């Protein structure tokens, strides 16, 4: 879930209509995070079913890996990487550097004991 509030003066983020492989939701969330937005997951909401080929068949993991590698390439300038790029079974991101670059650092406050 992503809040697009024009009144905040921030750019609205919408799905890329030209992206047609697995992971369009991941791409939307990654784009939002790259702009400093907070993204929340809600697994039980289906907003709209898209027409076209299904990527949830026997090649699902292969398609997911290919899509995630493509997304990692798109955002590598912000530090998005694959966790283990040499492992053909790996489909997970290493977002550590990406988060550090895209989100404000946590503010730390030290309160001295009286």
N, C-alpha and C positions, 0 to 999 in steps of 0.2 A: 504494500500500500504506500502511496506517495501523495503527499499533500501538495497541490499546485495552487498556491494562493497568489493571485496577481497583486493584491493589495500590499503584499510584503515587498513588492518591487523586484522580486527575483524572477529569473527566466523560468517559464513553464517547461516541463519536460514531458514529452510524449513518446510513445513507441516509434521506433524507426520503421516506416512502412516498407523500406527496401530490404530489411534484414529478414531472410526467409529460411533460415536453418534453425535447428534446435537452440533453445536458450534465449528467446526474445524477452522473457521476463527478467532473466539475469542481466541482459544487456541494458534494459530500461533501469533496473536498480543500480547497475554500475555507473551509468551515465548520471543518474541523480546523485550518487555518492561522490562522483568526481566534481560535482558542483557544490558539494558541501551539504547536501540535503540528507535528512535522516530517512531511512527506508525501513518499513515494518513488513513482516511476513504474515500473511493470513492464508493458510493452506486450504480453507474450505470455501473460498469465494471464486466463482467462475463468472467473469464479467461478460465475456462474449467468446463464443467458439469461432475460430477462424476456419474458412474453407481452405483446402489444400492438403498436401500429403501429411501423413502422421509420422512423427518421429519417435513413437513409443512402441515400435515393433522390435523385431529381433536385433536390429542394429542400434538400438537405443543408446547403449553405453559408448559405442564407437562414434555415433553422431554427437552425443553430449561432449565427448572429449574434443572432437573437431571444433565444435562451437565454442567451447571454453578456451581452446588454444587461439581461436580467432579473436575472441574478446580480450584475452590477455595481450595479444599483439596490438590491438587497438588502444589499449591503455597502459602499455609498457612504459611510456614516458612519465606516468604517474606512479610507477612501481608495482603494477599488477603483474604477478608471475604465476606460473603453474607450480604446484607443490613439488612435483617430481617429474619434470618434462621428459626424462629418459624412459619412464615407466609407461608402456603403452596402455596399461589398465587405469592409470591415474586420470581423474577428471576434475580434481579439486584445485582451487586457487590458493596461493599464498597471498593474502591481502594485507599483511603486516605493514609494509612500506606504503602501500596504497592508502590505507586508513590514515597513517601518520601524515601523509601529504595532503589529503583531502579534507580531513576533519580538524577542527581546532583541537589543540592539545587540551587535555583535562586541566582544569585550573586547580592548583593545590594551595591550600591555606593551612598554615601552621599556627596553632593557638597555643601560646605558652601556658604552662601550668602556673597557677597563682602561688 
